[in-house]
Amino acid sequence: MIPPEAFSRRHEPSVRPLPPVEARPQATSGSDPAKSGEPPEAPTLDPEAWEPLRALAHRMLDDMLDYTAEIRRRPVWQVMPEAVRARFRAPLPAAPGELADVYREFQEIVLPYAGGNVHPGFMGWVHGGGTAVGMLAEMLAAGLNSNLGGRDHAPIEIERQVSEWMREVFGFPEGASGLFVTGSSQANFIAVLIAREAALRAGGLNGNGEGHLTAYTSAAAHACISKAMHMAGLGAAALRPIAVDEHHRIRLAELRAAVAADRAAGRIPFLLVATAGTVDIGAIDPLRDLSEIAAREGMWFHVDGAFGAWAKLAPELAPRLEGLERADSLACDFHKWAQAPYDAGFILVRDGKQALATFAVDAPYLRRATRGAAAGSPWPCDYGPDLSRGFRALKAWFTLKVYGTQRLGEVVARCCRLARYLEMRIAANAELELAAPVPLNIVCFRYRGGARDGGEDQDAVNARIAAAVQHSGIAVPSTTVLDGRVALRAAIVNHRTQARDLEALLEAVTRCGRQIAAAPAAGPSEAAG
């Protein structure tokens, strides 16, 4: 139990004093810095008086805690007025300003018009809701201002510990490496680079330029896979999108046929990307079958588990991820189902030596040592492209230590149970229809009233409903296209979301749908939302 005194607005410093160090020699009385060659003391960016800053800092913290605690009193999202938007076009400041004035401006033009994913009614995209614990960890990380590119300091040990925990969660062997990155888009890109490097070391291209490297993924995979192929210099045309079945999982027979055809054409299959939680409906590819195909064909097996990999923490869902432990690499995001603040992506590589072979470089200014501040190699920068790296691991460390995998797994399982509840409520509503299966936490559905001229008009109605519900501030769904038709999409990721939020969403959809169906047809811009 937290003692009452912990809630005091003002505390004495809790950091233990450091042992004394040898003091810098002080100038003797009457000495002239100009004559000694010593530059005079210059002002810093620290405050002249700490107490006013401390008081304002406590107010900022209390305001943000109140913002989260009272989030249901706010609209999920609201349109930014043009007068507010114009304030972001102010000229570059040259003279100093007052922190209190800047904070007041933040309250006026930023806070009311945030993206909305802290709110339990935000279901449009797979964004975690964040936690107060994560916010505090971010504050501590900013105070340390650590660069986790390398060298020997405690923040890197935090990242190594979290990496070891992730290895344990996902069943990877000893020798696996972990690395925090911005998000799964970057993690997937890193996986493509490591797979390419491994293939090239194995003789993936012959001397006359034949034998183009080829990768495979499902047609339902995230667009960042194609982008990663392009950025890796392989080209999006080197990626084979394989059709999916009625459950939106990759078709194994078509995959095998594509690999065989490419081999016959002189291409070299080097990478197979599976998805654990597709972006449209949350489908999970048959991971064990894919791991066997990858092993048989000598391909790197990567799993994009941006949010779906966290189902591993829920005993009722974990069996669906059988085969994930056989992946060569895995991408996932702490800022999704693990609820850490943005951004906190992560990549786990089965054989850390493969990552080292791809990214480790030598330079005089990166010289390693066995003792002192330059000890502790290999460093995180040896496992990925970034040398300047923030302390993302701290919010993940706090999240895991405060909530534990059991409670986080309960959040994941409850989101999926809410999705099944929403699926049931849609099936019982004559004005709505399901647009896809509901394998995890994403529910895609359509309003089916109001069509006047066939399917195209119905698509416009559903697009207008999505925008109207968003503008209402009650909920934020998004849209996607399934089987050529526009569908509303509700992704239940926020740990704050309850059944009442789903009921509010459905009520808003049906109400807006009736109003739009009864109104004259909209022009193209309005229909697009």
SULNORPE-V713279 format. One record per residue. N is the residue number from 1. RES is the residue in three letters. SS is DSSP state (2 for helix, 1 for strand, 0 for the rest). OMEGA is omega in whole degrees, -180 to 180 (999 if undefined). NEAR is the number of other C-alpha atoms within 10 Angstrom. Layout:
N,RES,SS,OMEGA,NEAR / N,RES,SS,OMEGA,NEAR
//
This chain:
1,MET,0,180,3 / 2,ILE,0,-179,6 / 3,PRO,0,-178,6 / 4,PRO,2,-177,7 / 5,GLU,2,179,9 / 6,ALA,2,-178,9 / 7,PHE,2,178,9 / 8,SER,0,-180,7 / 9,ARG,0,-176,10 / 10,ARG,0,-178,11 / 11,HIS,0,168,9 / 12,GLU,0,180,5 / 13,PRO,0,-178,7 / 14,SER,0,180,6 / 15,VAL,0,-180,6 / 16,ARG,0,179,6 / 17,PRO,0,179,7 / 18,LEU,0,175,6 / 19,PRO,0,-177,5 / 20,PRO,0,174,6 / 21,VAL,0,-179,6 / 22,GLU,0,-176,5 / 23,ALA,0,175,6 / 24,ARG,0,179,6 / 25,PRO,0,-180,6 / 26,GLN,0,178,6 / 27,ALA,0,179,11 / 28,THR,0,-179,7 / 29,SER,0,177,6 / 30,GLY,0,180,6 / 31,SER,0,-177,9 / 32,ASP,0,-180,12 / 33,PRO,2,-179,12 / 34,ALA,2,-179,9 / 35,LYS,2,-179,8 / 36,SER,2,-178,9 / 37,GLY,0,-180,8 / 38,GLU,0,-180,10 / 39,PRO,0,-179,9 / 40,PRO,0,176,9 / 41,GLU,0,-179,7 / 42,ALA,0,177,5 / 43,PRO,0,178,8 / 44,THR,0,176,7 / 45,LEU,0,173,5 / 46,ASP,0,180,8 / 47,PRO,0,175,10 / 48,GLU,0,177,10 / 49,ALA,0,-175,8 / 50,TRP,2,-173,9 / 51,GLU,2,176,10 / 52,PRO,2,177,11 / 53,LEU,2,180,15 / 54,ARG,2,-179,12 / 55,ALA,2,179,12 / 56,LEU,2,179,14 / 57,ALA,2,177,13 / 58,HIS,2,179,12 / 59,ARG,2,178,13 / 60,MET,2,-180,15 / 61,LEU,2,179,14 / 62,ASP,2,179,12 / 63,ASP,2,-179,13 / 64,MET,2,174,14 / 65,LEU,2,176,16 / 66,ASP,2,179,11 / 67,TYR,2,-179,15 / 68,THR,2,-177,17 / 69,ALA,2,-176,11 / 70,GLU,0,-172,11 / 71,ILE,2,-179,17 / 72,ARG,2,178,15 / 73,ARG,2,-177,10 / 74,ARG,0,170,15 / 75,PRO,0,178,20 / 76,VAL,0,-178,26 / 77,TRP,0,175,23 / 78,GLN,0,-178,17 / 79,VAL,0,177,12 / 80,MET,0,177,14 / 81,PRO,0,-179,10 / 82,GLU,2,179,8 / 83,ALA,2,177,9 / 84,VAL,2,-179,13 / 85,ARG,2,-179,11 / 86,ALA,2,-179,10 / 87,ARG,2,177,11 / 88,PHE,2,177,10 / 89,ARG,2,177,8 / 90,ALA,0,-179,7 / 91,PRO,0,178,7 / 92,LEU,0,179,6 / 93,PRO,0,174,7 / 94,ALA,0,180,6 / 95,ALA,0,178,5 / 96,PRO,0,176,6 / 97,GLY,0,180,9 / 98,GLU,0,179,7 / 99,LEU,2,-180,11 / 100,ALA,2,179,14 / 101,ASP,2,179,10 / 102,VAL,2,179,11 / 103,TYR,2,177,13 / 104,ARG,2,179,11 / 105,GLU,2,176,13 / 106,PHE,2,180,12 / 107,GLN,2,-175,14 / 108,GLU,2,-170,12 / 109,ILE,2,180,17 / 110,VAL,0,-173,16 / 111,LEU,2,-178,13 / 112,PRO,2,-172,17 / 113,TYR,2,178,17 / 114,ALA,0,-176,14 / 115,GLY,0,173,14 / 116,GLY,0,-173,24 / 117,ASN,0,171,21 / 118,VAL,0,-175,24 / 119,HIS,0,180,28 / 120,PRO,0,178,25 / 121,GLY,0,178,30 / 122,PHE,1,-178,33 / 123,MET,0,-173,28 / 124,GLY,0,-178,23 / 125,TRP,0,-175,19 / 126,VAL,0,178,23 / 127,HIS,0,175,23 / 128,GLY,0,-177,28 / 129,GLY,0,-177,25 / 130,GLY,0,178,24 / 131,THR,0,174,21 / 132,ALA,2,178,15 / 133,VAL,2,179,17 / 134,GLY,2,179,22 / 135,MET,2,179,18 / 136,LEU,2,178,16 / 137,ALA,2,178,23 / 138,GLU,2,178,22 / 139,MET,2,180,14 / 140,LEU,2,179,14 / 141,ALA,2,179,18 / 142,ALA,2,178,13 / 143,GLY,2,178,9 / 144,LEU,2,179,11 / 145,ASN,0,-176,11 / 146,SER,0,170,17 / 147,ASN,0,-177,15 / 148,LEU,0,173,25 / 149,GLY,0,-180,19 / 150,GLY,0,-179,24 / 151,ARG,0,-168,22 / 152,ASP,0,177,18 / 153,HIS,0,-172,15 / 154,ALA,2,179,11 / 155,PRO,2,178,20 / 156,ILE,2,176,22 / 157,GLU,2,175,14 / 158,ILE,2,-180,18 / 159,GLU,2,178,22 / 160,ARG,2,179,19 / 161,GLN,2,178,15 / 162,VAL,2,177,21 / 163,SER,2,178,22 / 164,GLU,2,176,19 / 165,TRP,2,179,15 / 166,MET,2,176,18 / 167,ARG,2,179,21 / 168,GLU,2,-179,13 / 169,VAL,2,-172,15 / 170,PHE,2,173,19 / 171,GLY,0,177,15 / 172,PHE,0,-176,23 / 173,PRO,0,171,15 / 174,GLU,0,-176,12 / 175,GLY,0,175,13 / 176,ALA,0,178,20 / 177,SER,1,177,25 / 178,GLY,1,-177,28 / 179,LEU,1,174,22 / 180,PHE,1,179,30 / 181,VAL,1,-177,25 / 182,THR,0,-177,17 / 183,GLY,0,-176,21 / 184,SER,2,175,26 / 185,SER,2,178,23 / 186,GLN,2,179,21 / 187,ALA,2,178,28 / 188,ASN,2,177,30 / 189,PHE,2,178,22 / 190,ILE,2,179,25 / 191,ALA,2,178,30 / 192,VAL,2,-180,26 / 193,LEU,2,180,22 / 194,ILE,2,179,24 / 195,ALA,2,178,25 / 196,ARG,2,-179,24 / 197,GLU,2,179,18 / 198,ALA,2,180,19 / 199,ALA,2,180,20 / 200,LEU,2,177,14 / 201,ARG,2,180,11 / 202,ALA,0,179,9 / 203,GLY,0,-175,11 / 204,GLY,0,179,19 / 205,LEU,0,178,16 / 206,ASN,0,-170,10 / 207,GLY,0,-177,7 / 208,ASN,0,173,6 / 209,GLY,0,177,8 / 210,GLU,0,179,13 / 211,GLY,0,-177,18 / 212,HIS,0,178,18 / 213,LEU,1,-176,21 / 214,THR,1,-179,24 / 215,ALA,1,-175,27 / 216,TYR,1,174,22 / 217,THR,1,-179,25 / 218,SER,1,177,25 / 219,ALA,0,180,17 / 220,ALA,0,-179,22 / 221,ALA,0,179,26 / 222,HIS,0,-178,20 / 223,ALA,2,-179,11 / 224,CYS,2,177,15 / 225,ILE,2,177,24 / 226,SER,2,179,23 / 227,LYS,2,179,16 / 228,ALA,2,177,23 / 229,MET,2,179,22 / 230,HIS,2,-178,16 / 231,MET,2,179,14 / 232,ALA,0,178,15 / 233,GLY,0,-179,11 / 234,LEU,0,180,19 / 235,GLY,0,180,15 / 236,ALA,2,179,17 / 237,ALA,2,178,12 / 238,ALA,2,178,18 / 239,LEU,1,179,24 / 240,ARG,1,174,20 / 241,PRO,1,-177,18 / 242,ILE,1,-178,21 / 243,ALA,0,-180,17 / 244,VAL,1,179,18 / 245,ASP,0,-177,11 / 246,GLU,0,177,9 / 247,HIS,0,178,16 / 248,HIS,0,175,22 / 249,ARG,0,-177,24 / 250,ILE,1,179,27 / 251,ARG,0,-174,18 / 252,LEU,2,-179,19 / 253,ALA,2,180,10 / 254,GLU,2,176,13 / 255,LEU,2,-180,21 / 256,ARG,2,-180,14 / 257,ALA,2,180,11 / 258,ALA,2,179,17 / 259,VAL,2,-180,21 / 260,ALA,2,-180,14 / 261,ALA,2,180,12 / 262,ASP,2,178,17 / 263,ARG,2,180,14 / 264,ALA,2,180,10 / 265,ALA,0,178,12 / 266,GLY,0,177,12 / 267,ARG,0,-178,19 / 268,ILE,1,174,22 / 269,PRO,1,-175,27 / 270,PHE,1,-173,24 / 271,LEU,1,174,24 / 272,LEU,1,-178,28 / 273,VAL,1,175,29 / 274,ALA,1,179,27 / 275,THR,1,173,29 / 276,ALA,1,-177,29 / 277,GLY,0,-179,28 / 278,THR,0,-172,26 / 279,VAL,0,-177,20 / 280,ASP,0,-174,23 / 281,ILE,0,179,25 / 282,GLY,0,-179,25 / 283,ALA,0,178,24 / 284,ILE,1,177,23 / 285,ASP,0,178,28 / 286,PRO,0,-168,20 / 287,LEU,2,-179,25 / 288,ARG,2,179,17 / 289,ASP,2,-179,12 / 290,LEU,2,179,25 / 291,SER,2,179,25 / 292,GLU,2,177,15 / 293,ILE,2,-180,18 / 294,ALA,2,-180,21 / 295,ALA,2,-178,14 / 296,ARG,2,-177,9 / 297,GLU,2,180,17 / 298,GLY,0,-180,15 / 299,MET,0,171,24 / 300,TRP,1,-178,24 / 301,PHE,1,-179,26 / 302,HIS,1,177,30 / 303,VAL,1,172,31 / 304,ASP,1,-179,28 / 305,GLY,0,-172,24 / 306,ALA,0,174,30 / 307,PHE,0,-174,27 / 308,GLY,2,-179,26 / 309,ALA,2,-179,25 / 310,TRP,2,173,27 / 311,ALA,2,177,26 / 312,LYS,2,-178,20 / 313,LEU,2,-178,22 / 314,ALA,0,-177,19 / 315,PRO,2,-178,13 / 316,GLU,2,-178,12 / 317,LEU,2,-174,17 / 318,ALA,2,-180,15 / 319,PRO,2,180,11 / 320,ARG,2,-178,20 / 321,LEU,2,179,21 / 322,GLU,0,-177,13 / 323,GLY,0,179,17 / 324,LEU,2,-178,27 / 325,GLU,2,-180,21 / 326,ARG,2,-179,22 / 327,ALA,0,172,26 / 328,ASP,0,177,24 / 329,SER,1,-177,31 / 330,LEU,1,174,31 / 331,ALA,1,174,30 / 332,CYS,1,-176,29 / 333,ASP,1,171,31 / 334,PHE,0,-176,27 / 335,HIS,0,174,26 / 336,LYS,0,-174,25 / 337,TRP,0,176,28 / 338,ALA,0,167,29 / 339,GLN,0,176,26 / 340,ALA,0,177,31 / 341,PRO,0,175,25 / 342,TYR,0,-10,21 / 343,ASP,0,-178,16 / 344,ALA,0,173,24 / 345,GLY,1,-175,24 / 346,PHE,1,172,27 / 347,ILE,1,178,31 / 348,LEU,1,-178,28 / 349,VAL,1,-173,26 / 350,ARG,0,179,24 / 351,ASP,0,-177,16 / 352,GLY,2,180,18 / 353,LYS,2,178,15 / 354,GLN,2,177,18 / 355,ALA,2,178,26 / 356,LEU,2,-179,19 / 357,ALA,2,-178,15 / 358,THR,2,-167,19 / 359,PHE,2,-175,18 / 360,ALA,0,179,16 / 361,VAL,0,178,10 / 362,ASP,0,175,9 / 363,ALA,0,-178,7 / 364,PRO,2,-178,6 / 365,TYR,2,176,6 / 366,LEU,2,-177,13 / 367,ARG,0,-179,11 / 368,ARG,0,-180,19 / 369,ALA,0,178,13 / 370,THR,0,177,10 / 371,ARG,0,-178,9 / 372,GLY,0,-174,10 / 373,ALA,0,-179,12 / 374,ALA,0,178,16 / 375,ALA,0,172,16 / 376,GLY,0,180,17 / 377,SER,0,1,15 / 378,PRO,0,-177,13 / 379,TRP,0,178,22 / 380,PRO,2,180,25 / 381,CYS,2,179,21 / 382,ASP,2,-177,23 / 383,TYR,2,-179,25 / 384,GLY,0,-173,25 / 385,PRO,0,-171,16 / 386,ASP,0,171,14 / 387,LEU,0,175,15 / 388,SER,0,-174,11 / 389,ARG,0,177,17 / 390,GLY,0,-175,19 / 391,PHE,0,179,24 / 392,ARG,0,-174,28 / 393,ALA,2,-174,30 / 394,LEU,2,-179,24 / 395,LYS,2,175,28 / 396,ALA,2,179,26 / 397,TRP,2,177,20 / 398,PHE,2,-178,19 / 399,THR,2,-179,23 / 400,LEU,2,-178,18 / 401,LYS,2,-179,10 / 402,VAL,2,-175,12 / 403,TYR,2,-178,13 / 404,GLY,2,-178,13 / 405,THR,2,-179,18 / 406,GLN,2,-179,13 / 407,ARG,2,177,14 / 408,LEU,2,177,21 / 409,GLY,2,177,23 / 410,GLU,2,177,17 / 411,VAL,2,179,22 / 412,VAL,2,-179,27 / 413,ALA,2,-179,21 / 414,ARG,2,176,19 / 415,CYS,2,-180,24 / 416,CYS,2,176,23 / 417,ARG,2,176,16 / 418,LEU,2,178,20 / 419,ALA,2,178,24 / 420,ARG,2,176,18 / 421,TYR,2,178,15 / 422,LEU,2,177,24 / 423,GLU,2,-180,20 / 424,MET,2,-178,12 / 425,ARG,2,177,14 / 426,ILE,2,-180,20 / 427,ALA,2,-179,14 / 428,ALA,0,-177,11 / 429,ASN,0,-176,12 / 430,ALA,0,-179,10 / 431,GLU,0,-176,16 / 432,LEU,1,175,19 / 433,GLU,1,176,18 / 434,LEU,1,-179,18 / 435,ALA,0,-177,20 / 436,ALA,0,173,20 / 437,PRO,0,-179,17 / 438,VAL,0,-177,19 / 439,PRO,0,-178,19 / 440,LEU,0,-169,25 / 441,ASN,0,-176,25 / 442,ILE,1,-179,32 / 443,VAL,1,177,29 / 444,CYS,1,-176,27 / 445,PHE,1,-177,24 / 446,ARG,1,166,26 / 447,TYR,1,-173,28 / 448,ARG,0,173,19 / 449,GLY,0,170,19 / 450,GLY,0,178,19 / 451,ALA,0,-180,16 / 452,ARG,0,-174,12 / 453,ASP,0,177,8 / 454,GLY,0,-170,9 / 455,GLY,2,-177,14 / 456,GLU,2,179,13 / 457,ASP,2,178,16 / 458,GLN,2,176,22 / 459,ASP,2,179,23 / 460,ALA,2,179,22 / 461,VAL,2,-179,28 / 462,ASN,2,176,31 / 463,ALA,2,179,23 / 464,ARG,2,177,23 / 465,ILE,2,-179,30 / 466,ALA,2,-180,26 / 467,ALA,2,-179,19 / 468,ALA,2,179,22 / 469,VAL,2,177,24 / 470,GLN,2,-179,26 / 471,HIS,2,180,17 / 472,SER,2,-177,16 / 473,GLY,0,-178,18 / 474,ILE,0,-178,24 / 475,ALA,0,175,29 / 476,VAL,1,166,29 / 477,PRO,0,172,22 / 478,SER,1,175,21 / 479,THR,1,171,22 / 480,THR,1,179,17 / 481,VAL,1,180,14 / 482,LEU,1,-178,15 / 483,ASP,0,177,8 / 484,GLY,0,-178,10 / 485,ARG,1,178,15 / 486,VAL,1,178,22 / 487,ALA,1,170,26 / 488,LEU,1,-175,24 / 489,ARG,1,177,24 / 490,ALA,1,179,28 / 491,ALA,1,-175,26 / 492,ILE,0,-175,32 / 493,VAL,0,-174,30 / 494,ASN,0,180,27 / 495,HIS,0,-180,22 / 496,ARG,0,-174,20 / 497,THR,0,179,20 / 498,GLN,0,179,15 / 499,ALA,2,-179,13 / 500,ARG,2,177,11 / 501,ASP,2,177,18 / 502,LEU,2,177,22 / 503,GLU,2,178,13 / 504,ALA,2,177,13 / 505,LEU,2,-178,23 / 506,LEU,2,178,19 / 507,GLU,2,180,14 / 508,ALA,2,179,21 / 509,VAL,2,-178,25 / 510,THR,2,179,19 / 511,ARG,2,179,15 / 512,CYS,2,179,22 / 513,GLY,2,179,26 / 514,ARG,2,-179,17 / 515,GLN,2,-179,14 / 516,ILE,2,180,20 / 517,ALA,2,-179,21 / 518,ALA,2,-177,11 / 519,ALA,0,175,10 / 520,PRO,0,180,8 / 521,ALA,0,-179,14 / 522,ALA,0,172,14 / 523,GLY,0,-176,9 / 524,PRO,2,-176,9 / 525,SER,2,-180,8 / 526,GLU,2,-180,12 / 527,ALA,2,-180,18 / 528,ALA,0,180,15 / 529,GLY,0,999,15
//
